[in-house]
Amino acid sequence: MTRAPRVAVIVFPGTWSDRDFADVAGLIGWDARLVWHADADLGDADAVVLPGGFAHGDHLRTGAIARFSPVMRAVEAFAAAGGAVLGSCNGFQILTEAGILPGVLLRNDHLEFRCDWQPLRVEHAVGAWLGGLTAGEVIRLPISHGEGRYYADEATLDQLEATGRVVLRYAEEDGRVTPDANPNGSLRSIAGIVNERGNVLGLMPHPERAAEAEVGGTDGLRILRALDGWLVAQPAAAERRL
C-alpha cells in the first residue's frame, strides 16, 4: 500500500496561505510539511506548493528577492526532475521570477487590488494539477491580488498557445473570454500556465480557498485532488511512496 503524498509547503516572510494549504491537505489526506524559505532541503516531498500572500522583497518587485531564497534551488531541482510544483498568486510570481515559468506578473492595469470569486475557463486539462478537470469547462476560484497581470512578449505568448501551456483563462460564467471578465489586464486573459512537461502549474487564483462548500465552492479541491492520480501514474513518484 502506498503512503499519503508528502507535500512541502514553502513559507516565505509574508506568506499567509501556507496554513490554508496545510488545512486543505488534511482534508484530502496528505501529509503537509511547512518548509521555511531559508532551508535548503525539501525532504522526501512528493509535491511542492508555493502559496500566496506576500514575500520578503515584494516592495521591489513581487518575487524578485524571494527567488534567491535557499529553498528555491531545491524547488528548481525538484521541478527539473519532473516533480509536481504548484504556485498560486505570490507563488506564481516567484516561479516566473525564478525562470521556472516564463513571463512576469505586473501591477493590475487598473492599479486596484481585487478580491473576488472569478470564473475561469479550463483550456487544457493537463499535467499534475488539472487532470481532474475537463477542457472547456468553467470553474470558480477566488482571486486576491494587486499584481496579477500576466505579461510576456508576443513570441513567448504564441509559443505557450501553440504548445497548449495556457491552461486557464479569465472568463464569463458562460465560458466566454471577454475584456470585462479579465480582472487585471492579463494578456490574452491568461490566468494559469504550465511548464513544458506539465508538472509545474502557476495560477493567480487561490485553489486552497475553494476547498469547502461552506466558504463558497470546491473547485479548488478538484485541482488539488488531481495530484493523487498523477502521482500514481508516475513510476518514480509511485516508487518513492511505497
Backbone torsions as a table, in degrees:
resi	resn	phi	psi	omega
1	MET	NA	136.5	179.0
2	THR	-81.8	151.6	177.5
3	ARG	-82.9	169.9	177.2
4	ALA	-67.8	146.1	177.9
5	PRO	-58.9	139.5	174.9
6	ARG	-100.4	118.7	-173.9
7	VAL	-115.3	121.0	176.7
8	ALA	-86.7	120.3	178.3
9	VAL	-104.9	113.1	-173.9
10	ILE	-79.2	133.2	-178.6
11	VAL	-115.1	116.3	173.9
12	PHE	-103.1	157.5	172.0
13	PRO	-58.6	118.1	-176.8
14	GLY	107.7	-16.7	177.2
15	THR	-60.0	137.8	176.6
16	TRP	-131.1	-5.6	178.7
17	SER	-98.6	6.7	-179.8
18	ASP	-62.5	-42.6	-179.5
19	ARG	-70.3	-31.6	176.1
20	ASP	-62.3	-46.1	178.5
21	PHE	-63.1	-41.7	-179.9
22	ALA	-63.5	-39.1	178.7
23	ASP	-64.6	-45.3	179.8
24	VAL	-66.0	-36.9	177.1
25	ALA	-57.4	-38.7	177.0
26	GLY	-63.6	-37.9	177.5
27	LEU	-62.9	-38.0	-177.4
28	ILE	-79.2	-28.6	-176.9
29	GLY	104.0	17.2	177.3
30	TRP	-84.9	160.4	172.5
31	ASP	-99.0	96.7	-177.7
32	ALA	-91.3	134.6	-179.6
33	ARG	-128.6	123.8	178.9
34	LEU	-78.9	127.2	-177.3
35	VAL	-118.0	119.4	-179.1
36	TRP	-68.3	144.4	-173.7
37	HIS	-62.8	-22.3	-179.6
38	ALA	-84.4	-8.0	176.7
39	ASP	-76.0	147.8	-177.6
40	ALA	-105.6	3.6	-173.6
41	ASP	-130.6	132.4	177.1
42	LEU	-88.4	-2.6	-176.7
43	GLY	71.3	-148.2	-178.8
44	ASP	-99.3	47.7	-176.8
45	ALA	-69.1	143.0	172.1
46	ASP	-94.0	-20.8	179.4
47	ALA	-154.4	159.5	-178.8
48	VAL	-129.5	138.1	176.6
49	VAL	-122.2	129.3	169.7
50	LEU	-105.6	104.5	-171.9
51	PRO	-82.4	176.2	-178.8
52	GLY	-87.0	-177.9	-175.4
53	GLY	121.4	-127.7	175.4
54	PHE	-134.5	175.1	174.1
55	ALA	-143.9	155.2	179.5
56	HIS	-57.5	136.7	179.9
57	GLY	90.7	-0.8	-179.1
58	ASP	-62.5	-21.5	179.6
59	HIS	-68.3	-20.1	174.6
60	LEU	-82.3	-53.0	173.9
61	ARG	-171.0	136.6	-172.7
62	THR	-57.6	123.6	177.9
63	GLY	81.7	-6.4	-173.0
64	ALA	-65.5	-33.1	178.9
65	ILE	-94.7	-38.2	-179.4
66	ALA	-58.7	-29.9	-179.2
67	ARG	-61.6	-20.9	-179.9
68	PHE	-91.3	-0.3	177.8
69	SER	-60.0	144.0	-178.6
70	PRO	-52.3	-36.2	-177.0
71	VAL	-63.9	-24.8	-176.3
72	MET	-67.7	-26.6	175.0
73	ARG	-64.2	-39.2	177.9
74	ALA	-69.4	-38.1	178.4
75	VAL	-64.3	-43.7	179.1
76	GLU	-61.0	-44.0	179.7
77	ALA	-66.0	-39.8	179.5
78	PHE	-62.9	-45.8	179.5
79	ALA	-65.0	-42.5	-179.5
80	ALA	-62.9	-28.6	179.0
81	ALA	-83.9	-0.1	177.7
82	GLY	98.6	7.1	179.5
83	GLY	-69.3	150.4	-178.7
84	ALA	-77.1	123.4	179.9
85	VAL	-129.7	134.4	175.9
86	LEU	-125.6	129.9	174.4
87	GLY	-124.4	118.2	178.5
88	SER	-112.8	139.4	177.8
89	CYS	55.3	-112.7	-179.9
90	ASN	-59.4	-31.8	176.5
91	GLY	-64.1	-38.3	175.2
92	PHE	-62.7	-44.4	179.4
93	GLN	-59.3	-42.5	-179.6
94	ILE	-67.2	-38.7	179.0
95	LEU	-62.2	-38.0	178.3
96	THR	-72.2	-41.1	179.1
97	GLU	-63.1	-32.8	179.6
98	ALA	-79.8	-8.2	-179.6
99	GLY	80.4	8.2	177.9
100	ILE	-73.9	-32.1	172.1
101	LEU	-124.7	149.8	-177.8
102	PRO	-80.6	163.2	176.4
103	GLY	89.7	-167.7	-178.5
104	VAL	-154.4	156.7	175.8
105	LEU	-107.2	123.0	-175.9
106	LEU	-111.3	172.7	175.8
107	ARG	-55.5	141.5	174.9
108	ASN	-53.4	142.3	-173.7
109	ASP	-63.4	-24.4	178.8
110	HIS	-92.8	-1.4	177.9
111	LEU	63.1	24.1	178.3
112	GLU	-113.5	151.0	172.7
113	PHE	-83.1	131.9	-179.1
114	ARG	-116.4	129.2	177.4
115	CYS	-134.6	108.1	-172.7
116	ASP	-165.9	170.7	170.6
117	TRP	-86.9	136.1	-172.0
118	GLN	-128.6	125.3	171.7
119	PRO	-71.0	143.4	179.6
120	LEU	-134.5	136.9	174.7
121	ARG	-95.7	128.6	177.2
122	VAL	-78.6	115.5	-179.9
123	GLU	-85.3	-43.7	-179.5
124	HIS	-142.8	123.0	179.4
125	ALA	-91.5	78.1	-172.9
126	VAL	-127.7	163.5	169.3
127	GLY	82.9	-166.4	-172.2
128	ALA	-71.2	-25.5	-168.2
129	TRP	-115.9	-7.5	-174.8
130	LEU	-119.8	7.9	-176.4
131	GLY	-64.4	-17.7	179.7
132	GLY	-91.0	3.3	-179.2
133	LEU	-106.6	177.9	-179.2
134	THR	-128.9	132.7	178.3
135	ALA	-57.1	131.7	179.1
136	GLY	97.2	-16.7	-179.5
137	GLU	-79.1	159.5	179.7
138	VAL	-108.8	128.6	175.8
139	ILE	-118.2	165.9	179.2
140	ARG	-125.2	126.5	177.2
141	LEU	-135.4	154.8	176.0
142	PRO	-77.0	147.3	168.7
143	ILE	-116.5	154.3	-180.0
144	SER	-161.6	83.9	-174.0
145	HIS	-157.9	156.6	173.0
146	GLY	-115.1	-11.6	-179.1
147	GLU	-134.1	68.6	-176.1
148	GLY	-117.2	10.7	-175.9
149	ARG	-79.9	107.7	-179.0
150	TYR	-73.3	133.2	-178.5
151	TYR	-139.2	138.9	171.0
152	ALA	-156.6	162.9	178.0
153	ASP	-69.8	163.2	-173.8
154	GLU	-60.4	-38.4	-179.9
155	ALA	-62.5	-42.1	178.9
156	THR	-66.8	-43.8	178.6
157	LEU	-59.9	-44.5	179.8
158	ASP	-62.8	-38.9	179.3
159	GLN	-67.4	-41.9	177.2
160	LEU	-59.3	-43.5	179.7
161	GLU	-65.4	-45.6	-175.0
162	ALA	-65.7	-29.4	-177.6
163	THR	-99.8	9.3	176.0
164	GLY	69.3	28.3	-176.6
165	ARG	-96.1	-6.8	168.8
166	VAL	-83.8	108.9	-170.6
167	VAL	-106.2	-22.3	179.8
168	LEU	-137.3	138.1	174.5
169	ARG	-129.5	147.9	171.6
170	TYR	-67.0	135.6	-173.8
171	ALA	-148.8	170.8	170.5
172	GLU	-76.8	169.9	179.3
173	GLU	-59.3	-29.4	-179.5
174	ASP	-89.6	5.1	176.4
175	GLY	94.1	-6.5	177.8
176	ARG	-70.9	137.6	176.5
177	VAL	-95.3	112.1	-176.6
178	THR	-131.2	159.0	176.3
179	PRO	-58.7	-35.5	-178.8
180	ASP	-67.1	-24.6	-178.5
181	ALA	-84.8	-8.6	-177.8
182	ASN	-87.7	112.5	-172.3
183	PRO	-82.0	-7.0	-172.6
184	ASN	-143.4	-2.2	-179.1
185	GLY	86.7	15.1	179.1
186	SER	-54.6	135.8	177.7
187	LEU	-61.2	135.5	-179.9
188	ARG	55.9	23.6	177.8
189	SER	58.4	30.7	-176.6
190	ILE	-73.0	126.1	177.8
191	ALA	-114.2	-16.9	-179.8
192	GLY	-161.5	141.9	178.0
193	ILE	-136.1	162.5	174.5
194	VAL	-124.0	164.6	174.9
195	ASN	-79.8	-178.4	-174.2
196	GLU	-61.6	-36.1	-177.7
197	ARG	-85.7	-12.8	179.2
198	GLY	81.9	3.3	-178.6
199	ASN	-86.2	-14.0	179.2
200	VAL	-115.1	123.3	177.8
201	LEU	-117.8	128.5	171.0
202	GLY	-116.4	128.9	178.7
203	LEU	-143.9	146.8	-178.9
204	MET	-80.2	-36.6	176.2
205	PRO	-65.4	171.2	-175.7
206	HIS	-111.8	96.7	178.0
207	PRO	-66.5	-29.1	-178.1
208	GLU	-68.9	-16.3	178.3
209	ARG	-96.1	8.6	177.5
210	ALA	-131.3	57.9	-175.4
211	ALA	-119.9	-2.5	-179.5
212	GLU	-141.1	134.2	-178.5
213	ALA	-58.0	-31.2	-177.3
214	GLU	-63.5	-24.0	-178.7
215	VAL	-102.0	4.6	172.4
216	GLY	127.2	-14.9	-180.0
217	GLY	167.0	166.0	-175.7
218	THR	-127.6	16.7	179.8
219	ASP	-65.3	-29.2	176.8
220	GLY	-65.1	-34.7	178.3
221	LEU	-63.2	-35.4	177.9
222	ARG	-63.2	-40.0	178.7
223	ILE	-64.0	-46.3	-176.7
224	LEU	-70.1	-38.2	-179.9
225	ARG	-64.3	-25.1	-179.3
226	ALA	-59.8	-24.1	-179.7
227	LEU	-59.0	-38.2	-177.3
228	ASP	-57.3	-49.4	-179.5
229	GLY	-65.2	-37.6	-179.9
230	TRP	-65.4	-41.9	-179.9
231	LEU	-63.3	-39.6	178.9
232	VAL	-62.0	-34.3	-176.8
233	ALA	-81.1	-8.7	-179.4
234	GLN	-99.8	111.7	-176.5
235	PRO	-53.7	-44.4	-177.5
236	ALA	-66.4	-41.1	179.7
237	ALA	-66.9	-40.9	179.6
238	ALA	-63.2	-39.4	179.8
239	GLU	-64.2	-37.6	179.3
240	ARG	-65.7	-27.3	-173.5
241	ARG	-90.6	-0.4	178.9
242	LEU	-68.6	NA	NA
